[in-house]
Amino acid sequence: MATTHVVLIRAINVGGRNKVPMAELRASLEAAGLRQVRTYIQSGNVLVDAGESRADQVNSLVERVLLADFDVDTVVVTVDAATMRGAVEGAPSRFGAEPDVYHSDVAFLRPGIAASEAADAFSLREGVDTLWEGEGVVYFRRLSAQRTKSRMSSVMGTPMYKQMTIRNWATTTTLVGMLDG
């Protein structure tokens, strides 16, 4: 029985850096033994069937392929299908339901990193930022009209940032839809 994983690769194809063509990435991952490799947009969202491999094994394999085939050394967070579905099902009530009012994002954490530990790395501005801890994720949103006042991006300067990658809510729910479609 094949196990489907969602591989979230940070900082590829952004601003002309770390260029990784998705067709070439799919071919490289298939050559490395993964099956039914599917990508979503150009920013490092990959679904793979990995046989009996665990998420940490898939994660290591993808990191090796990125380095060997594309000379890219970046954060990769791999979650199994159940964990990805759980991130959507376990979201706070109405999270992502008002995209015109709030920018809603999910920080996916590497295995072994507690949401409470990761949450401590985020800075919040009262009245602008809101944060919730989930299972293997941190949910956060910023008031769109005041997003330039948000302190959420300060997480990028912390050591904890190497333990996560962030996806917006629309991408997160689309990936779950791809799992189920």
Long-range contacts (C-beta under 8 A, 24 or more apart in sequence): 1-52, 2-35, 2-36, 2-49, 2-50, 2-51, 3-49, 3-50, 3-51, 3-52, 3-53, 3-54, 3-80, 3-81, 4-36, 4-47, 4-48, 4-49, 4-50, 4-80, 4-81, 4-179, 5-47, 5-48, 5-50, 5-53, 5-55, 5-58, 5-78, 5-79, 5-80, 5-81, 6-45, 6-46, 6-47, 6-78, 6-79, 6-80, 6-81, 6-84, 6-175, 6-179, 7-44, 7-45, 7-46, 7-47, 7-48, 7-58, 7-59, 7-62, 7-76, 7-77, 7-78, 8-44, 8-45, 8-46, 8-76, 8-77, 8-78, 8-79, 8-108, 8-165, 8-167, 9-44, 9-45, 9-46, 9-62, 9-66, 9-74, 9-75, 9-76, 9-165, 10-44, 10-74, 10-75, 10-76, 10-77, 10-165, 10-166, 11-44, 11-74, 11-75, 12-42, 12-43, 12-44, 12-66, 12-72, 12-74, 13-42, 13-43, 13-44, 14-43, 18-70, 18-72, 18-74, 19-70, 20-44, 20-66, 20-70, 20-72, 24-69, 24-70, 25-65, 25-70, 28-65, 28-69, 28-70, 29-61, 29-62, 29-65, 32-61, 32-64, 32-65, 33-61, 34-58, 34-61, 38-178, 40-171, 40-174, 40-175, 40-178, 41-171, 43-171, 44-165, 45-167, 45-171, 45-175, 47-175, 47-178, 47-179, 54-80, 55-79, 55-80, 55-83, 55-111, 56-111, 59-110, 75-162, 75-163, 75-164, 75-165, 76-165, 77-108, 77-109, 77-110, 77-164, 77-165, 79-108, 79-136, 81-179, 83-135, 83-136, 84-172, 84-175, 84-176, 84-179, 85-176, 85-179, 86-135, 86-136, 87-134, 87-135, 87-136, 87-137, 87-172, 87-176, 88-172, 88-173, 88-176, 90-134, 90-135, 90-137, 91-134, 91-139, 92-132, 92-139, 95-132, 95-139, 95-141, 95-169, 96-141, 96-169, 96-170, 96-173, 99-169, 99-170, 100-144, 101-143, 101-144, 101-145, 102-141, 102-142, 102-143, 102-144, 103-141, 103-142, 103-144, 103-147, 103-168, 104-139, 104-140, 104-141, 104-168, 104-169, 105-139, 105-140, 105-141, 105-152, 105-166, 105-167, 105-168, 105-169, 106-134, 106-137, 106-138, 106-139, 106-140, 106-166, 106-167, 106-168, 106-169, 106-172, 107-137, 107-138, 107-139, 107-140, 107-155, 107-164, 107-165, 107-166, 108-136, 108-137, 108-164, 108-165, 108-166, 108-167, 109-136, 109-137, 109-138, 109-163, 109-164, 110-163, 110-164, 111-136, 113-160, 113-163, 113-164, 117-160, 118-160, 118-163, 118-164, 120-160, 121-155, 121-158, 121-159, 121-160, 121-161, 122-151, 122-152, 122-154, 122-155, 123-151, 123-152, 123-154, 123-155, 124-151, 124-152, 125-149, 125-150, 125-151, 138-164
